[in-house]
Structures are given as C-alpha cells and as structure tokens.
Amino acid sequence: MTLTPVPEGHVGAVVTYLEMTARPTPKPLPLSPLRLKTWPGIQPAQYRELFRRVGGRWLWFSRLVMDDAALKASLGEVHAVVDRSGVEVGFIELDFRTRGECLIAFLGLVPELAGKGHGDWLFAQTLALAWRKGVERVRVNTCTLDHPAALPAYLKAGFTAYRRAFESFPDPRLAGLLPPDAAPQVPLVSPGAASAR
C-alpha cells in the first residue's frame, strides 16, 4: 500500500467517474413540496450564492474562483430547486455540450434539507431532464468529499463506475472562498502544521 502525500494547504479526494448508457425504466416521480424553476440567463452572483449554500458543506469551490465571463461560458442548463415560499434551496446543472451525452455537472440541496427524503425527488427530476431525445450516455463524477449518500445513490440508480482518480486542490477555506467552519467533517489543516511537530 502506498500513501500519496497531500501538498501542504491542500485537500485530497478520490474521484469516481460514473456513467449510465441506457435510459432507465420510467417510474412515477416521488412526491415533494419542492419544485424546479429553469434559470435561463442566470446572473453570476445569484449562481455563486446558491452554489456556495449548496456546496460549501462539501468544499465545492470551482465556480467561486471563476470571473463572470468564465462562469457564464462554463454554465450548462441550470434548474433551481425552490421551496413552497419560492426560496432557492438547491439546483441541478446539466451539460449537453458533448453530442449524445449529458454530464450532470452539479446536483444538490442545501444541507438543511439533508435526510428529509428530498434527494429521491431531486435525483428522479435530474434523470428525467438528462435523458432527453438524442442522449445515449449520462455521466456524473462524485468524490469522497461529497455527501456520503451520493455514490450509493448513483449506483442504486443504475450508474456504473468506469474510472477513479486522486485529486488535490488548495483548501478553499484557507483561500477565503469558503468560511473556516465550512465542511466541519474535513479537518482544516493550516500550512506549517506538520513542520511544527
């Protein structure tokens, strides 16, 4: 067994690449008080705010370091999840830029909704949107920093893993992109901590 050191000030994760190459048998959508709202022409600040609220717990940061032009160019099809009062509490982002494929770029709800049964509804909505005419493959990537239920949910839905990779990146909390108390399940290791021993 070989341990791969994580650079100082970085966070490490194992990424699992998954795919679904056949449309699943349609099932009734689970009931939920939540609904989807398509977000054409979403403003970068609005997107980043929801991205931070949904993904901060899991150290999502990739979209937070992009300037407005880069963010707009990278955005796929975005659907906000809204509650009964119209507050945005999650989102789905789908990328159809590769012919015949849909990449589930991002999918999630705010942490306050975790464990309340909304995930099944969100996942069903996502697959219904992804498997549209002309799509022959749906892909998604998840990592060991994501919600622990993410990978089992993808496998249960019929995705299969086809590759793994190790990634490390500067801890977004140290860079000020996320608050120091984000992702309490991932200890914040300050630079120089190892050399102080």
C-alpha positions as CSV (number, residue, x, y, z in Angstrom):
1,M,0.0,0.0,0.0
2,T,1.3,3.4,-0.9
3,L,0.3,6.7,0.7
4,T,0.2,9.7,-1.6
5,P,1.0,12.9,0.4
6,V,-1.4,15.8,0.0
7,P,0.5,19.0,-0.5
8,E,0.5,21.4,2.4
9,G,-2.6,23.6,2.4
10,H,-4.4,21.3,0.1
11,V,-7.3,18.9,0.4
12,G,-7.3,15.4,-1.2
13,A,-10.1,13.3,-2.6
14,V,-10.8,10.2,-4.7
15,V,-13.0,11.0,-7.7
16,T,-15.2,8.3,-9.1
17,Y,-16.4,8.7,-12.7
18,L,-19.8,7.1,-13.4
19,E,-21.9,6.5,-16.5
20,M,-25.3,5.3,-17.5
21,T,-25.6,4.1,-21.0
22,A,-29.2,3.0,-21.2
23,R,-32.3,5.0,-20.3
24,P,-33.8,3.7,-17.0
25,T,-37.3,2.4,-17.0
26,P,-39.6,5.4,-16.3
27,K,-41.1,5.5,-12.8
28,P,-43.5,7.9,-11.2
29,L,-41.7,10.9,-9.7
30,P,-41.6,10.9,-5.9
31,L,-43.9,13.5,-4.3
32,S,-42.2,16.6,-2.9
33,P,-43.2,20.1,-1.8
34,L,-40.2,21.3,-3.8
35,R,-40.4,22.3,-7.5
36,L,-37.9,23.1,-10.3
37,K,-37.5,26.5,-11.9
38,T,-35.4,26.8,-15.1
39,W,-32.8,29.5,-14.8
40,P,-32.0,30.9,-18.3
41,G,-29.6,33.8,-18.2
42,I,-28.8,33.4,-14.6
43,Q,-26.6,36.1,-13.1
44,P,-23.2,35.0,-11.9
45,A,-23.7,36.5,-8.4
46,Q,-27.0,34.7,-8.0
47,Y,-25.5,31.4,-9.2
48,R,-22.4,31.7,-6.9
49,E,-24.6,32.4,-3.9
50,L,-26.7,29.2,-4.4
51,F,-23.6,27.2,-5.3
52,R,-21.9,28.3,-2.0
53,R,-25.1,27.5,0.0
54,V,-25.5,24.0,-1.5
55,G,-21.8,23.0,-1.9
56,G,-19.9,24.8,0.9
57,R,-20.5,21.9,3.2
58,W,-18.8,19.6,0.6
59,L,-16.0,22.1,-0.3
60,W,-17.4,22.9,-3.7
61,F,-15.3,25.9,-4.9
62,S,-14.6,25.5,-8.6
63,R,-17.2,28.1,-9.7
64,L,-16.2,30.5,-7.0
65,V,-12.8,31.2,-8.5
66,M,-14.1,32.0,-12.0
67,D,-14.7,35.5,-13.1
68,D,-18.1,36.4,-14.5
69,A,-17.2,35.8,-18.2
70,A,-15.6,32.4,-17.5
71,L,-18.6,31.4,-15.3
72,K,-21.1,32.3,-17.9
73,A,-19.2,30.4,-20.6
74,S,-19.0,27.3,-18.4
75,L,-22.6,27.1,-17.2
76,G,-24.8,24.4,-18.6
77,E,-28.6,24.2,-18.3
78,V,-29.4,25.3,-14.7
79,H,-32.6,24.5,-12.8
80,A,-33.1,25.9,-9.4
81,V,-35.0,23.9,-6.7
82,V,-37.4,26.2,-4.9
83,D,-39.5,25.6,-1.8
84,R,-43.1,26.4,-1.2
85,S,-42.2,30.1,-0.5
86,G,-40.2,30.4,-3.6
87,V,-36.8,30.3,-1.9
88,E,-34.0,28.6,-3.8
89,V,-32.8,25.6,-1.9
90,G,-30.9,23.6,-4.4
91,F,-30.1,23.2,-8.1
92,I,-29.3,20.9,-11.0
93,E,-26.8,21.8,-13.7
94,L,-26.7,19.7,-16.8
95,D,-24.1,20.0,-19.6
96,F,-25.2,18.8,-23.1
97,R,-22.2,20.2,-25.0
98,T,-20.8,16.7,-25.9
99,R,-23.1,15.3,-28.7
100,G,-25.2,12.4,-27.4
101,E,-24.2,12.9,-23.8
102,C,-25.4,14.7,-20.7
103,L,-23.0,15.4,-17.9
104,I,-24.6,16.1,-14.5
105,A,-22.2,18.9,-13.6
106,F,-23.8,19.7,-10.3
107,L,-26.7,18.4,-8.3
108,G,-27.6,19.2,-4.7
109,L,-29.8,20.7,-2.0
110,V,-28.9,23.0,0.9
111,P,-27.6,21.0,3.9
112,E,-30.7,21.9,6.0
113,L,-32.8,19.6,3.7
114,A,-30.5,16.5,4.0
115,G,-32.1,13.4,5.3
116,K,-35.7,14.6,4.7
117,G,-36.4,12.4,1.6
118,H,-36.0,15.2,-0.9
119,G,-33.0,13.6,-2.5
120,D,-35.0,10.8,-4.3
121,W,-37.2,13.5,-5.8
122,L,-34.2,15.6,-6.9
123,F,-32.5,12.6,-8.4
124,A,-35.6,11.5,-10.3
125,Q,-36.0,15.0,-11.7
126,T,-32.4,15.1,-12.8
127,L,-32.6,11.8,-14.7
128,A,-35.9,12.9,-16.3
129,L,-34.2,16.0,-17.6
130,A,-30.9,14.3,-18.6
131,W,-32.4,11.5,-20.6
132,R,-33.9,13.6,-23.4
133,K,-34.0,12.9,-27.1
134,G,-30.6,12.2,-28.6
135,V,-28.9,11.4,-25.3
136,E,-27.2,8.0,-25.3
137,R,-25.0,8.4,-22.2
138,V,-25.4,10.2,-18.9
139,R,-22.2,10.9,-16.9
140,V,-21.6,12.1,-13.4
141,N,-18.5,12.4,-11.2
142,T,-18.5,12.3,-7.4
143,C,-15.7,12.3,-4.9
144,T,-15.0,11.3,-1.3
145,L,-15.7,14.9,-0.2
146,D,-19.3,14.8,-1.4
147,H,-22.3,13.7,0.7
148,P,-21.7,10.1,1.8
149,A,-25.1,9.1,0.2
150,A,-24.1,10.4,-3.2
151,L,-22.1,7.5,-4.6
152,P,-24.5,4.8,-3.3
153,A,-27.4,6.7,-4.8
154,Y,-25.8,6.9,-8.2
155,L,-25.0,3.1,-8.1
156,K,-28.5,2.3,-6.9
157,A,-30.0,4.3,-9.8
158,G,-28.1,2.3,-12.3
159,F,-24.8,4.2,-12.9
160,T,-21.7,2.2,-13.2
161,A,-18.2,3.3,-12.2
162,Y,-15.7,3.3,-15.1
163,R,-12.7,5.2,-13.6
164,R,-11.1,6.7,-10.5
165,A,-8.6,9.4,-9.9
166,F,-7.0,11.2,-7.0
167,E,-7.2,14.9,-6.9
168,S,-5.8,17.5,-4.6
169,F,-6.5,21.2,-4.6
170,P,-5.8,24.3,-2.4
171,D,-8.2,24.2,0.6
172,P,-10.8,26.9,-0.3
173,R,-11.2,27.8,3.3
174,L,-7.6,28.9,3.5
175,A,-8.1,31.0,0.4
176,G,-11.1,32.7,1.9
177,L,-13.5,31.3,-0.7
178,L,-15.4,29.5,2.0
179,P,-15.6,30.2,5.7
180,P,-13.2,28.3,8.0
181,D,-16.1,26.4,9.6
182,A,-17.4,25.1,6.2
183,A,-17.2,21.3,5.9
184,P,-16.6,20.5,9.6
185,Q,-16.2,16.8,8.6
186,V,-13.0,17.7,6.8
187,P,-10.4,19.0,9.3
188,L,-8.8,22.3,8.4
189,V,-5.0,21.8,8.4
190,S,-3.2,25.1,8.5
191,P,0.0,25.4,6.5
192,G,3.1,24.7,8.6
193,A,1.1,22.4,11.0
194,A,3.3,19.3,10.0
195,S,6.6,21.2,10.3
196,A,5.6,22.4,13.8
197,R,5.8,18.9,15.2
